[in-house]
Structures are given as C-alpha cells and as structure tokens.
C-alpha cells in the first residue's frame, strides 16, 4: 500500500540541513513528490511530500528524520495525505494561476489585509508571498532610505479559479484610489516571464511635461493651445484635429528655442533606473509618441532608447511652419507601430509592454501583452490592463517579478 506523507520542518536555518535530510530519504528510497522552502530572517520553513510502497522503509525514515531534526535544531511534523486528496491537488496544478502585485510608497498590514481580502473574495488561495522590494533599514535610517527608494512591493502567487474578473478589477481600483497604492493582477503564464520589448509614450510618461505646451508658451499662444487641448479631452475634437490645430498656432516660432526646451525637460522618476535595467536584461525599448521627433531623439540619446517614432515638426529657414511632416502618430498609428516593431524583433505582441497616460495610448495598451497606464487619467486607468500611480516608472520592474537585488546598479 502506497503511503503519502507531508513532512514539515520549522527552525533556524543552518548549512547542510537540506543535504542531510535528503540523505535520509535517499537511503530509504522514499520518492519525493513535492518540495518547497522559504527562509525569512534566518527562520526556515520547509515542506516535503514523500511516498513509498514500503511501510517499513517509511517508518525507519521517519524515525531517522526525528533524530536528525533534533540534532540540527528543527521541529518536525508528519501528516499523512489520502491518495484522493493528493490526486485532487495534482489536478489543480493545471489550473490558470495568477500573480497579484501590491505597490506603494509604504505597505502596511492594513494594506495587505485589504488586498488579501479581495483575493479571498474571488475564491483564490495564496500559495506564495514574496517581498520584491529591498529590506527595510532600522527605524533611524528609514527616512534616508525612503528618500532614495520610496517604494514597497509584495507579490502574491495565487491558485484557484477567478469568480468574477470585473468585480476583482473594480475592487482593486477602489482600493488603489482609497489607499494610494497600486494592485496589479496578472495571469502567471509564460509571456509574463518572457517580455522582450517596452514601448513608451513620451509626454507625461517618460517626461513630466507636455512638449507642445512648452512650445506654445515660447510662441505666446499657451492659452489658445490649452483651450484646444481641453476641447479634445471633452471629446469635441479627435486627436488629429486637435493636434493639427495646436501645431498651426506655433507658426513663426523661432526653431532656436527647441534645444532650450529639450534641456529643461524633466525625466520622470524611475525612468532611468527602469530603462538601464531593461537594457542590462536584453530588452528592446521604443518611444511611440504623439509628440515631436526632435525631443524624442533627444531622449533617445539621453536614455539609450532603441527606436523612436514621433511627429516631425516642419521647420524652414529656422522657423516653425505650423505643419507636421508625414503621418501623424495618433492612437491607431501607435498600435500599428507596436505591431511592426514586434514583427521586426521576431516576438509576439504578448511579449510587449506598452506604457502611456492618455486616451491616444489606449490602442497600444490594449494590444500589448502588458499595458500599463502610468499616472493616467481615470478613463485610461479604467481601460488599461494595469495602472501605476503611486510610485515611479521603475515600479514596472516589479510587475515583471524582478527583485530589487536584480535591478541594474550603475
């Protein structure tokens, strides 16, 4: 008769503990069906599921494990597992699994209680809990540390069947708004672990400004441009109409101000860390912008971006003409460019990450395997796969499952 036993160990983590335990199981030829270990602050938790058809061998192994556990400072428990219970557990391994990532400047027990309640309400079981952000220093150094990092991240690995995806999404969005935190829910599939290309919007994403507003101020037409922008946001004008109307107001602007504007652009918090880490891991990066090529190329050189696609501001005799050369990069074109880049690099669109803040980013956010609305307007947050508002752009690295220790250090 086959016996299946869960052996659980708890105690101080010491060298060679696992090796010595495996030696006992090996001598008595017990089959290992599953194994898992976690260590937090040098405290070990280890579980091993074993099976054997030889009851004598099982008994001898358990006896030796009790003696060994006492010798190496571990408490041990044995739990028999019925065969039907084990078979049900095996069958559940084929279910879709999910990853929930909680991000915030600081995560409290209240935050985590609220997140796990959402998870439980959807019928999920939490299998793993992993801290991806760095270890906190002692209280006296927290202020100094937070001035550099200012981010906490906990990742939950879930099993089970989602009961209502829309209800879970709504609960996560409400929680995010109430507690200044971000909650990302992703299917834990092969694509999540194999993204290869990241496409960024530029204005209010990679940089904090809207470049056309900066140009308008230099041209003395700031209020007029702002009025057209507001009409577009209210849905009175589509992107192409509003863009052409705003660019027309720039006619006569001295092009010598372009380098000055470029120099005063503010790169978004976390952007440099994000891109340097992506580059170190072999990712390709691109700017797909409804802004202007001149400024996108400036950022390309500054940040080391691989590809740039934006609108070309026409300049003649050192003066802006008020028109745009070629096709306007609107929402539809951004999605097309993302598709073309994925084909160029020989990858699926499921392996692409798209990041943006505006309504004209939604087509590419929807097409990408991971679409992230970054500090976006409510409409965009509601329609994107994921949203990040509480931390910098480098928060995206945690959505990829990266730990702080994996991140690029210049």
ChimeraX attribute file (.defattr): number of C-alpha atoms within 10 A of each C-alpha:
attribute: neighborCount
match mode: 1-to-1
recipient: residues
	/A:1	7
	/A:2	11
	/A:3	16
	/A:4	22
	/A:5	22
	/A:6	18
	/A:7	18
	/A:8	19
	/A:9	19
	/A:10	17
	/A:11	17
	/A:12	17
	/A:13	19
	/A:14	13
	/A:15	8
	/A:16	10
	/A:17	15
	/A:18	12
	/A:19	9
	/A:20	15
	/A:21	16
	/A:22	14
	/A:23	11
	/A:24	18
	/A:25	20
	/A:26	13
	/A:27	10
	/A:28	17
	/A:29	17
	/A:30	21
	/A:31	14
	/A:32	16
	/A:33	13
	/A:34	11
	/A:35	13
	/A:36	10
	/A:37	12
	/A:38	14
	/A:39	13
	/A:40	9
	/A:41	7
	/A:42	11
	/A:43	12
	/A:44	16
	/A:45	18
	/A:46	17
	/A:47	18
	/A:48	16
	/A:49	21
	/A:50	21
	/A:51	20
	/A:52	18
	/A:53	14
	/A:54	14
	/A:55	13
	/A:56	11
	/A:57	16
	/A:58	21
	/A:59	12
	/A:60	13
	/A:61	20
	/A:62	20
	/A:63	13
	/A:64	14
	/A:65	19
	/A:66	15
	/A:67	11
	/A:68	17
	/A:69	19
	/A:70	11
	/A:71	9
	/A:72	17
	/A:73	15
	/A:74	20
	/A:75	14
	/A:76	18
	/A:77	13
	/A:78	15
	/A:79	11
	/A:80	13
	/A:81	15
	/A:82	12
	/A:83	12
	/A:84	9
	/A:85	10
	/A:86	15
	/A:87	10
	/A:88	10
	/A:89	11
	/A:90	11
	/A:91	10
	/A:92	14
	/A:93	11
	/A:94	10
	/A:95	11
	/A:96	14
	/A:97	19
	/A:98	20
	/A:99	22
	/A:100	22
	/A:101	24
	/A:102	25
	/A:103	29
	/A:104	24
	/A:105	16
	/A:106	15
	/A:107	17
	/A:108	9
	/A:109	8
	/A:110	9
	/A:111	18
	/A:112	13
	/A:113	11
	/A:114	15
	/A:115	20
	/A:116	16
	/A:117	12
	/A:118	18
	/A:119	21
	/A:120	14
	/A:121	13
	/A:122	17
	/A:123	16
	/A:124	20
	/A:125	15
	/A:126	17
	/A:127	11
	/A:128	12
	/A:129	15
	/A:130	14
	/A:131	16
	/A:132	22
	/A:133	20
	/A:134	13
	/A:135	9
	/A:136	11
	/A:137	12
	/A:138	9
	/A:139	9
	/A:140	8
	/A:141	10
	/A:142	12
	/A:143	12
	/A:144	12
	/A:145	15
	/A:146	15
	/A:147	9
	/A:148	8
	/A:149	14
	/A:150	17
	/A:151	21
	/A:152	23
	/A:153	24
	/A:154	19
	/A:155	21
	/A:156	21
	/A:157	17
	/A:158	23
	/A:159	21
	/A:160	18
	/A:161	16
	/A:162	19
	/A:163	12
	/A:164	11
	/A:165	12
	/A:166	10
	/A:167	14
	/A:168	17
	/A:169	18
	/A:170	12
	/A:171	16
	/A:172	22
	/A:173	19
	/A:174	11
	/A:175	18
	/A:176	23
	/A:177	12
	/A:178	9
	/A:179	14
	/A:180	16
	/A:181	24
	/A:182	23
	/A:183	24
	/A:184	21
	/A:185	19
	/A:186	17
	/A:187	13
	/A:188	16
	/A:189	12
	/A:190	10
	/A:191	16
	/A:192	19
	/A:193	13
	/A:194	14
	/A:195	20
	/A:196	22
	/A:197	26
	/A:198	22
	/A:199	27
	/A:200	25
	/A:201	27
	/A:202	28
	/A:203	24
	/A:204	19
	/A:205	24
	/A:206	25
	/A:207	17
	/A:208	14
	/A:209	17
	/A:210	14
	/A:211	20
	/A:212	20
	/A:213	17
	/A:214	17
	/A:215	21
	/A:216	20
	/A:217	14
	/A:218	16
	/A:219	16
	/A:220	14
	/A:221	15
	/A:222	18
	/A:223	12
	/A:224	13
	/A:225	23
	/A:226	15
	/A:227	13
	/A:228	18
	/A:229	20
	/A:230	13
	/A:231	13
	/A:232	17
	/A:233	15
	/A:234	10
	/A:235	10
	/A:236	13
	/A:237	16
	/A:238	14
	/A:239	20
	/A:240	16
	/A:241	12
	/A:242	20
	/A:243	23
	/A:244	14
	/A:245	18
	/A:246	24
	/A:247	20
	/A:248	16
	/A:249	21
	/A:250	25
	/A:251	16
	/A:252	15
	/A:253	20
	/A:254	17
	/A:255	18
	/A:256	11
	/A:257	12
	/A:258	16
	/A:259	12
	/A:260	10
	/A:261	14
	/A:262	17
	/A:263	10
	/A:264	10
	/A:265	19
	/A:266	12
	/A:267	19
	/A:268	18
	/A:269	17
	/A:270	16
	/A:271	19
	/A:272	17
	/A:273	19
	/A:274	18
	/A:275	22
	/A:276	18
	/A:277	19
	/A:278	20
	/A:279	15
	/A:280	11
	/A:281	13
	/A:282	10
	/A:283	17
	/A:284	19
	/A:285	25
	/A:286	23
	/A:287	26
	/A:288	30
	/A:289	28
	/A:290	26
	/A:291	23
	/A:292	20
	/A:293	18
	/A:294	17
	/A:295	22
	/A:296	26
	/A:297	19
	/A:298	16
	/A:299	20
	/A:300	17
	/A:301	10
	/A:302	11
	/A:303	17
	/A:304	16
	/A:305	22
	/A:306	14
	/A:307	15
	/A:308	18
	/A:309	20
	/A:310	24
	/A:311	21
	/A:312	19
	/A:313	19
	/A:314	17
	/A:315	18
	/A:316	10
	/A:317	8
	/A:318	12
	/A:319	15
	/A:320	21
	/A:321	20
	/A:322	18
	/A:323	19
	/A:324	18
	/A:325	10
	/A:326	10
	/A:327	11
	/A:328	21
	/A:329	24
	/A:330	23
	/A:331	22
	/A:332	14
	/A:333	21
	/A:334	28
	/A:335	23
	/A:336	16
	/A:337	18
	/A:338	26
	/A:339	18
	/A:340	13
	/A:341	21
	/A:342	19
	/A:343	12
	/A:344	9
	/A:345	11
	/A:346	10
	/A:347	16
	/A:348	17
	/A:349	23
	/A:350	19
	/A:351	19
	/A:352	29
	/A:353	25
	/A:354	32
	/A:355	30
	/A:356	29
	/A:357	27
	/A:358	23
	/A:359	20
	/A:360	22
	/A:361	28
	/A:362	27
	/A:363	20
	/A:364	32
	/A:365	31
	/A:366	16
	/A:367	18
	/A:368	26
	/A:369	19
	/A:370	27
	/A:371	26
	/A:372	31
	/A:373	29
	/A:374	28
	/A:375	20
	/A:376	20
	/A:377	12
	/A:378	12
	/A:379	13
	/A:380	23
	/A:381	22
	/A:382	15
	/A:383	16
	/A:384	24
	/A:385	20
	/A:386	24
	/A:387	25
	/A:388	25
	/A:389	19
	/A:390	21
	/A:391	23
	/A:392	21
	/A:393	23
	/A:394	21
	/A:395	26
	/A:396	23
	/A:397	19
	/A:398	22
	/A:399	25
	/A:400	16
	/A:401	17
	/A:402	15
	/A:403	15
	/A:404	15
	/A:405	10
	/A:406	12
	/A:407	18
	/A:408	15
	/A:409	9
	/A:410	6
